[in-house]
Amino acid sequence: MSQKDLGIAAGLDEFVASTRVNRYETGVHEPDMETAGRLAQALGVPLAYLFADDDRQARLLLAFAALSKGRQDAFLAEIERAADT
C-alpha cells in the first residue's frame, strides 16, 4: 500500500495524504490518537502495534489480536503465571 493510499484510507485529504504519512513514518510529525487509530484500522492492525518498541513486541501484538477472546484470556493467564515465577 502506498503512503498516499494509506493516508486516503485513513481519511486524510488526498492532496496531502502521501506527505503526511511520510512525515509520520520519518518521525517529523506524530499523528494525534484519532488519526493513529484510523491509520491502524486502515492497516488492519491494533493501535498498539503502531507504538511497539521493537519487532518482537509488534509481532506479539499482531499474534495476540488474531486470537479469539477465549484464547487471548488463556494466553494472558499463562503469561501472567510465567511472569510471577
A tleap script that builds the chain and sets N, CA, C and O, in Angstrom:
source leaprc.protein.ff14SB
mol = sequence {
  NMET SER GLN LYS ASP LEU GLY ILE ALA ALA
  GLY LEU ASP GLU PHE VAL ALA SER THR ARG
  VAL ASN ARG TYR GLU THR GLY VAL HIE GLU
  PRO ASP MET GLU THR ALA GLY ARG LEU ALA
  GLN ALA LEU GLY VAL PRO LEU ALA TYR LEU
  PHE ALA ASP ASP ASP ARG GLN ALA ARG LEU
  LEU LEU ALA PHE ALA ALA LEU SER LYS GLY
  ARG GLN ASP ALA PHE LEU ALA GLU ILE GLU
  ARG ALA ALA ASP CTHR
}
set mol.1.N position { 0.861 -1.173 0.000 }
set mol.1.CA position { 0.000 0.000 0.000 }
set mol.1.C position { 0.906 1.234 0.000 }
set mol.1.O position { 1.839 1.326 0.798 }
set mol.2.N position { 0.636 2.146 -0.867 }
set mol.2.CA position { 1.445 3.368 -0.921 }
set mol.2.C position { 1.080 4.282 0.248 }
set mol.2.O position { 0.032 4.129 0.876 }
set mol.3.N position { 1.956 5.219 0.518 }
set mol.3.CA position { 1.678 6.185 1.580 }
set mol.3.C position { 0.413 6.973 1.264 }
set mol.3.O position { -0.394 7.250 2.151 }
set mol.4.N position { 0.247 7.329 0.005 }
set mol.4.CA position { -0.948 8.077 -0.395 }
set mol.4.C position { -2.197 7.243 -0.172 }
set mol.4.O position { -3.178 7.735 0.386 }
set mol.5.N position { -2.175 5.976 -0.604 }
set mol.5.CA position { -3.334 5.100 -0.425 }
set mol.5.C position { -3.660 4.907 1.055 }
set mol.5.O position { -4.828 4.911 1.446 }
set mol.6.N position { -2.626 4.739 1.872 }
set mol.6.CA position { -2.842 4.588 3.307 }
set mol.6.C position { -3.476 5.846 3.887 }
set mol.6.O position { -4.443 5.767 4.645 }
set mol.7.N position { -2.939 6.990 3.535 }
set mol.7.CA position { -3.487 8.240 4.044 }
set mol.7.C position { -4.939 8.434 3.642 }
set mol.7.O position { -5.762 8.847 4.457 }
set mol.8.N position { -5.249 8.142 2.411 }
set mol.8.CA position { -6.635 8.275 1.937 }
set mol.8.C position { -7.533 7.289 2.669 }
set mol.8.O position { -8.637 7.648 3.079 }
set mol.9.N position { -7.075 6.045 2.840 }
set mol.9.CA position { -7.863 5.039 3.567 }
set mol.9.C position { -8.104 5.456 5.017 }
set mol.9.O position { -9.099 5.067 5.629 }
set mol.10.N position { -7.179 6.254 5.558 }
set mol.10.CA position { -7.309 6.726 6.938 }
set mol.10.C position { -8.082 8.044 7.030 }
set mol.10.O position { -8.228 8.614 8.111 }
set mol.11.N position { -8.570 8.515 5.891 }
set mol.11.CA position { -9.401 9.711 5.909 }
set mol.11.C position { -8.669 11.022 5.719 }
set mol.11.O position { -9.246 12.090 5.926 }
set mol.12.N position { -7.402 10.956 5.328 }
set mol.12.CA position { -6.663 12.195 5.071 }
set mol.12.C position { -7.014 12.711 3.674 }
set mol.12.O position { -7.370 11.940 2.783 }
set mol.13.N position { -6.908 14.014 3.506 }
set mol.13.CA position { -7.155 14.626 2.209 }
set mol.13.C position { -6.180 14.047 1.188 }
set mol.13.O position { -4.985 13.943 1.467 }
set mol.14.N position { -6.670 13.674 0.023 }
set mol.14.CA position { -5.833 13.004 -0.967 }
set mol.14.C position { -4.652 13.849 -1.435 }
set mol.14.O position { -3.646 13.302 -1.888 }
set mol.15.N position { -4.758 15.173 -1.332 }
set mol.15.CA position { -3.682 16.040 -1.807 }
set mol.15.C position { -2.517 16.125 -0.834 }
set mol.15.O position { -1.419 16.522 -1.224 }
set mol.16.N position { -2.734 15.759 0.428 }
set mol.16.CA position { -1.657 15.810 1.421 }
set mol.16.C position { -1.377 14.439 2.037 }
set mol.16.O position { -0.481 14.310 2.871 }
set mol.17.N position { -2.133 13.418 1.635 }
set mol.17.CA position { -2.049 12.103 2.268 }
set mol.17.C position { -0.632 11.527 2.225 }
set mol.17.O position { -0.121 11.081 3.252 }
set mol.18.N position { -0.001 11.528 1.076 }
set mol.18.CA position { 1.332 10.948 0.942 }
set mol.18.C position { 2.351 11.680 1.808 }
set mol.18.O position { 3.139 11.049 2.512 }
set mol.19.N position { 2.336 12.998 1.759 }
set mol.19.CA position { 3.284 13.800 2.528 }
set mol.19.C position { 3.087 13.599 4.022 }
set mol.19.O position { 4.061 13.449 4.759 }
set mol.20.N position { 1.842 13.593 4.476 }
set mol.20.CA position { 1.583 13.430 5.912 }
set mol.20.C position { 2.008 12.067 6.410 }
set mol.20.O position { 2.639 11.965 7.463 }
set mol.21.N position { 1.676 11.013 5.675 }
set mol.21.CA position { 2.073 9.672 6.103 }
set mol.21.C position { 3.597 9.561 6.104 }
set mol.21.O position { 4.168 8.960 7.014 }
set mol.22.N position { 4.256 10.125 5.107 }
set mol.22.CA position { 5.716 10.121 5.075 }
set mol.22.C position { 6.289 10.809 6.308 }
set mol.22.O position { 7.250 10.320 6.901 }
set mol.23.N position { 5.717 11.917 6.689 }
set mol.23.CA position { 6.208 12.641 7.861 }
set mol.23.C position { 5.958 11.881 9.158 }
set mol.23.O position { 6.739 11.980 10.104 }
set mol.24.N position { 4.863 11.120 9.195 }
set mol.24.CA position { 4.624 10.256 10.356 }
set mol.24.C position { 5.668 9.145 10.404 }
set mol.24.O position { 6.224 8.857 11.464 }
set mol.25.N position { 5.930 8.526 9.264 }
set mol.25.CA position { 6.882 7.418 9.209 }
set mol.25.C position { 8.302 7.847 9.551 }
set mol.25.O position { 9.038 7.095 10.190 }
set mol.26.N position { 8.688 9.031 9.139 }
set mol.26.CA position { 10.057 9.503 9.390 }
set mol.26.C position { 10.207 10.203 10.730 }
set mol.26.O position { 11.316 10.575 11.113 }
set mol.27.N position { 9.104 10.385 11.447 }
set mol.27.CA position { 9.177 11.000 12.766 }
set mol.27.C position { 9.213 12.514 12.762 }
set mol.27.O position { 9.428 13.131 13.805 }
set mol.28.N position { 9.006 13.120 11.604 }
set mol.28.CA position { 8.971 14.583 11.534 }
set mol.28.C position { 7.760 15.106 12.293 }
set mol.28.O position { 7.836 16.129 12.973 }
set mol.29.N position { 6.649 14.398 12.173 }
set mol.29.CA position { 5.413 14.731 12.891 }
set mol.29.C position { 4.848 13.446 13.485 }
set mol.29.O position { 5.171 12.346 13.037 }
set mol.30.N position { 4.007 13.601 14.491 }
set mol.30.CA position { 3.301 12.458 15.064 }
set mol.30.C position { 1.804 12.674 14.883 }
set mol.30.O position { 1.298 13.772 15.112 }
set mol.31.N position { 1.097 11.625 14.472 }
set mol.31.CA position { -0.350 11.776 14.322 }
set mol.31.C position { -1.011 11.852 15.697 }
set mol.31.O position { -0.510 11.286 16.669 }
set mol.32.N position { -2.132 12.553 15.768 }
set mol.32.CA position { -2.896 12.523 17.019 }
set mol.32.C position { -3.503 11.130 17.153 }
set mol.32.O position { -3.480 10.352 16.199 }
set mol.33.N position { -4.037 10.814 18.310 }
set mol.33.CA position { -4.535 9.466 18.568 }
set mol.33.C position { -5.671 9.076 17.624 }
set mol.33.O position { -5.766 7.916 17.221 }
set mol.34.N position { -6.521 10.014 17.273 }
set mol.34.CA position { -7.617 9.716 16.357 }
set mol.34.C position { -7.076 9.308 14.990 }
set mol.34.O position { -7.523 8.323 14.403 }
set mol.35.N position { -6.117 10.072 14.498 }
set mol.35.CA position { -5.513 9.755 13.204 }
set mol.35.C position { -4.753 8.438 13.279 }
set mol.35.O position { -4.838 7.622 12.362 }
set mol.36.N position { -4.011 8.222 14.362 }
set mol.36.CA position { -3.281 6.964 14.541 }
set mol.36.C position { -4.261 5.790 14.535 }
set mol.36.O position { -3.972 4.744 13.954 }
set mol.37.N position { -5.395 5.957 15.167 }
set mol.37.CA position { -6.413 4.912 15.181 }
set mol.37.C position { -6.936 4.608 13.788 }
set mol.37.O position { -7.150 3.448 13.435 }
set mol.38.N position { -7.140 5.652 13.002 }
set mol.38.CA position { -7.613 5.437 11.629 }
set mol.38.C position { -6.538 4.784 10.766 }
set mol.38.O position { -6.848 3.962 9.904 }
set mol.39.N position { -5.277 5.144 10.993 }
set mol.39.CA position { -4.176 4.508 10.269 }
set mol.39.C position { -4.095 3.021 10.624 }
set mol.39.O position { -3.937 2.175 9.743 }
set mol.40.N position { -4.202 2.711 11.906 }
set mol.40.CA position { -4.168 1.311 12.342 }
set mol.40.C position { -5.323 0.526 11.729 }
set mol.40.O position { -5.145 -0.602 11.271 }
set mol.41.N position { -6.500 1.130 11.726 }
set mol.41.CA position { -7.661 0.460 11.148 }
set mol.41.C position { -7.445 0.213 9.656 }
set mol.41.O position { -7.767 -0.865 9.156 }
set mol.42.N position { -6.907 1.193 8.948 }
set mol.42.CA position { -6.653 1.044 7.512 }
set mol.42.C position { -5.622 -0.052 7.243 }
set mol.42.O position { -5.688 -0.732 6.219 }
set mol.43.N position { -4.674 -0.223 8.161 }
set mol.43.CA position { -3.654 -1.249 8.015 }
set mol.43.C position { -4.104 -2.610 8.537 }
set mol.43.O position { -3.469 -3.630 8.270 }
set mol.44.N position { -5.204 -2.614 9.281 }
set mol.44.CA position { -5.699 -3.864 9.848 }
set mol.44.C position { -4.868 -4.368 11.010 }
set mol.44.O position { -4.716 -5.574 11.202 }
set mol.45.N position { -4.328 -3.429 11.790 }
set mol.45.CA position { -3.510 -3.789 12.949 }
set mol.45.C position { -4.071 -3.110 14.194 }
set mol.45.O position { -4.764 -2.098 14.088 }
set mol.46.N position { -3.774 -3.663 15.384 }
set mol.46.CA position { -4.194 -2.973 16.602 }
set mol.46.C position { -3.442 -1.641 16.735 }
set mol.46.O position { -2.303 -1.517 16.286 }
set mol.47.N position { -4.074 -0.671 17.342 }
set mol.47.CA position { -3.436 0.640 17.523 }
set mol.47.C position { -2.088 0.511 18.221 }
set mol.47.O position { -1.132 1.189 17.843 }
set mol.48.N position { -1.996 -0.339 19.219 }
set mol.48.CA position { -0.745 -0.512 19.967 }
set mol.48.C position { 0.413 -0.922 19.055 }
set mol.48.O position { 1.568 -0.614 19.347 }
set mol.49.N position { 0.112 -1.611 17.961 }
set mol.49.CA position { 1.141 -2.035 17.013 }
set mol.49.C position { 1.952 -0.841 16.510 }
set mol.49.O position { 3.166 -0.941 16.330 }
set mol.50.N position { 1.287 0.271 16.288 }
set mol.50.CA position { 1.977 1.458 15.771 }
set mol.50.C position { 2.946 2.059 16.776 }
set mol.50.O position { 3.812 2.855 16.414 }
set mol.51.N position { 2.799 1.675 18.042 }
set mol.51.CA position { 3.633 2.229 19.100 }
set mol.51.C position { 4.577 1.199 19.708 }
set mol.51.O position { 5.218 1.470 20.723 }
set mol.52.N position { 4.668 0.022 19.099 }
set mol.52.CA position { 5.531 -1.035 19.614 }
set mol.52.C position { 6.985 -0.563 19.636 }
set mol.52.O position { 7.439 0.141 18.734 }
set mol.53.N position { 7.701 -0.964 20.684 }
set mol.53.CA position { 9.094 -0.555 20.849 }
set mol.53.C position { 10.054 -1.298 19.932 }
set mol.53.O position { 11.115 -0.776 19.587 }
set mol.54.N position { 9.686 -2.523 19.531 }
set mol.54.CA position { 10.574 -3.309 18.672 }
set mol.54.C position { 9.751 -4.333 17.889 }
set mol.54.O position { 8.547 -4.473 18.104 }
set mol.55.N position { 10.410 -5.035 16.991 }
set mol.55.CA position { 9.724 -6.002 16.133 }
set mol.55.C position { 9.118 -7.155 16.926 }
set mol.55.O position { 8.042 -7.641 16.575 }
set mol.56.N position { 9.781 -7.596 17.977 }
set mol.56.CA position { 9.259 -8.700 18.784 }
set mol.56.C position { 7.929 -8.304 19.419 }
set mol.56.O position { 6.971 -9.077 19.398 }
set mol.57.N position { 7.876 -7.125 19.969 }
set mol.57.CA position { 6.639 -6.643 20.586 }
set mol.57.C position { 5.549 -6.471 19.529 }
set mol.57.O position { 4.390 -6.802 19.778 }
set mol.58.N position { 5.903 -5.968 18.378 }
set mol.58.CA position { 4.930 -5.787 17.295 }
set mol.58.C position { 4.368 -7.134 16.855 }
set mol.58.O position { 3.161 -7.263 16.649 }
set mol.59.N position { 5.227 -8.131 16.710 }
set mol.59.CA position { 4.777 -9.473 16.327 }
set mol.59.C position { 3.837 -10.051 17.375 }
set mol.59.O position { 2.828 -10.670 17.035 }
set mol.60.N position { 4.160 -9.853 18.637 }
set mol.60.CA position { 3.311 -10.348 19.720 }
set mol.60.C position { 1.931 -9.705 19.661 }
set mol.60.O position { 0.921 -10.389 19.830 }
set mol.61.N position { 1.879 -8.410 19.426 }
set mol.61.CA position { 0.603 -7.705 19.339 }
set mol.61.C position { -0.251 -8.224 18.182 }
set mol.61.O position { -1.460 -8.400 18.332 }
set mol.62.N position { 0.371 -8.466 17.034 }
set mol.62.CA position { -0.375 -8.989 15.891 }
set mol.62.C position { -0.893 -10.397 16.161 }
set mol.62.O position { -2.044 -10.713 15.858 }
set mol.63.N position { -0.037 -11.238 16.732 }
set mol.63.CA position { -0.442 -12.612 17.029 }
set mol.63.C position { -1.559 -12.635 18.065 }
set mol.63.O position { -2.511 -13.404 17.930 }
set mol.64.N position { -1.455 -11.804 19.096 }
set mol.64.CA position { -2.468 -11.743 20.148 }
set mol.64.C position { -3.804 -11.289 19.570 }
set mol.64.O position { -4.845 -11.862 19.891 }
set mol.65.N position { -3.782 -10.277 18.730 }
set mol.65.CA position { -5.012 -9.749 18.142 }
set mol.65.C position { -5.709 -10.785 17.253 }
set mol.65.O position { -6.926 -10.735 17.076 }
set mol.66.N position { -4.940 -11.715 16.698 }
set mol.66.CA position { -5.508 -12.730 15.817 }
set mol.66.C position { -6.208 -13.856 16.580 }
set mol.66.O position { -6.948 -14.639 15.985 }
set mol.67.N position { -5.979 -13.940 17.894 }
set mol.67.CA position { -6.593 -14.986 18.716 }
set mol.67.C position { -8.044 -14.641 19.051 }
set mol.67.O position { -8.430 -13.472 19.085 }
set mol.68.N position { -8.825 -15.669 19.292 }
set mol.68.CA position { -10.189 -15.443 19.801 }
set mol.68.C position { -10.095 -14.869 21.210 }
set mol.68.O position { -9.048 -14.962 21.850 }
set mol.69.N position { -11.171 -14.283 21.691 }
set mol.69.CA position { -11.171 -13.707 23.045 }
set mol.69.C position { -10.841 -14.773 24.092 }
set mol.69.O position { -10.100 -14.510 25.039 }
set mol.70.N position { -11.392 -15.973 23.918 }
set mol.70.CA position { -11.115 -17.053 24.857 }
set mol.70.C position { -9.642 -17.437 24.878 }
set mol.70.O position { -9.066 -17.654 25.943 }
set mol.71.N position { -9.036 -17.519 23.697 }
set mol.71.CA position { -7.609 -17.856 23.628 }
set mol.71.C position { -6.754 -16.702 24.135 }
set mol.71.O position { -5.688 -16.926 24.708 }
set mol.72.N position { -7.211 -15.468 23.928 }
set mol.72.CA position { -6.487 -14.326 24.498 }
set mol.72.C position { -6.471 -14.424 26.022 }
set mol.72.O position { -5.430 -14.227 26.648 }
set mol.73.N position { -7.626 -14.728 26.617 }
set mol.73.CA position { -7.707 -14.852 28.070 }
set mol.73.C position { -6.791 -15.964 28.577 }
set mol.73.O position { -6.099 -15.794 29.580 }
set mol.74.N position { -6.788 -17.098 27.884 }
set mol.74.CA position { -5.939 -18.216 28.283 }
set mol.74.C position { -4.463 -17.843 28.161 }
set mol.74.O position { -3.659 -18.176 29.032 }
set mol.75.N position { -4.113 -17.155 27.084 }
set mol.75.CA position { -2.730 -16.729 26.891 }
set mol.75.C position { -2.306 -15.752 27.989 }
set mol.75.O position { -1.215 -15.870 28.547 }
set mol.76.N position { -3.168 -14.797 28.290 }
set mol.76.CA position { -2.853 -13.830 29.344 }
set mol.76.C position { -2.651 -14.529 30.686 }
set mol.76.O position { -1.710 -14.217 31.415 }
set mol.77.N position { -3.527 -15.469 31.010 }
set mol.77.CA position { -3.394 -16.202 32.269 }
set mol.77.C position { -2.056 -16.933 32.319 }
set mol.77.O position { -1.373 -16.914 33.343 }
set mol.78.N position { -1.687 -17.570 31.225 }
set mol.78.CA position { -0.437 -18.320 31.169 }
set mol.78.C position { 0.780 -17.397 31.298 }
set mol.78.O position { 1.712 -17.695 32.046 }
set mol.79.N position { 0.768 -16.317 30.594 }
set mol.79.CA position { 1.933 -15.420 30.631 }
set mol.79.C position { 2.024 -14.704 31.984 }
set mol.79.O position { 3.121 -14.421 32.464 }
set mol.80.N position { 0.888 -14.417 32.588 }
set mol.80.CA position { 0.909 -13.814 33.929 }
set mol.80.C position { 1.466 -14.799 34.949 }
set mol.80.O position { 2.217 -14.401 35.840 }
set mol.81.N position { 1.111 -16.086 34.835 }
set mol.81.CA position { 1.676 -17.108 35.718 }
set mol.81.C position { 3.193 -17.181 35.521 }
set mol.81.O position { 3.953 -17.243 36.487 }
set mol.82.N position { 3.613 -17.173 34.275 }
set mol.82.CA position { 5.044 -17.251 33.973 }
set mol.82.C position { 5.801 -16.033 34.532 }
set mol.82.O position { 6.938 -16.158 34.987 }
set mol.83.N position { 5.168 -14.875 34.493 }
set mol.83.CA position { 5.816 -13.653 34.987 }
set mol.83.C position { 5.937 -13.661 36.512 }
set mol.83.O position { 6.827 -13.020 37.069 }
set mol.84.N position { 5.046 -14.383 37.180 }
set mol.84.CA position { 5.080 -14.438 38.636 }
set mol.84.C position { 6.143 -15.389 39.178 }
set mol.84.O position { 6.443 -15.367 40.372 }
set mol.85.N position { 6.712 -16.218 38.316 }
set mol.85.CA position { 7.693 -17.190 38.795 }
set mol.85.C position { 9.105 -16.683 38.674 }
set mol.85.O position { 10.047 -17.388 39.037 }
savepdb mol mol.pdb
quit
